[in-house]
Amino acid sequence: MPVWRMLGSGGNAAWELPIPNQIGLVGLHFYNQALVFDPGTNALGAVISDAAEAVVGR
């Protein structure tokens, strides 16, 4: 499973996912979720975002 790292501030971060222009990908569902390290927030020192679903071509 690939892992991408990014930085954000003020509660926001932007992430782009390039999707190749291939007809076979239309209708493909994919899911993502973020783990954010935030020392002092809790015993784990991290928070997790809501999950998101997307569909290619919609």
N, C-alpha and C positions, 0 to 999 in steps of 0.2 A: 504494500500500500504506500503510495507516495505521500510525503509530508512536505508541505510548503511552509516557509517561515515568512512573516511579514511584521511590520511595526505599525502602530497606530497611536493616536493620542486623542484626548478629549472624548473618549467613548466611541471613536470612529476609526475605521480602517478600510481601505479599498483594495480589492483583489480582482484581477482580471483572469479569466480562463479562456484562452484562445481555443476555438473549436474548428477543426478543419471543415472546409466546404465539401462534404461528402454526403450524398443522398442517403447512404446507409445509416447515418447517424440521426436522421430526422425521426422524432418520436422517442428517442432514447431518454429515459429517466435517469437522473443522477442526484445524489444526495451529498450534503456537506454539513460539517459542524466544526466549530472552533474551540480549541482549548487555549485559554489565555492565562499565562502566569501572572499572578498578582499577589506577591508576598504580603502577608498580614491580613488577607481577606478571610482566610479560614485555615484549618489545620493542614490542608493539602497545599495551600499557597497558590491556588488556581481556581478559575471559574470556567464554566462551559456555556457556550452560546446555545440558543435554540437550534434545532435541526432545520434544514431547509431542503426542499425538493425543487428541481427544475426539469424542464422538458426541452430538448433541443428542437428549435424550429417553431416554438409557440410563444 
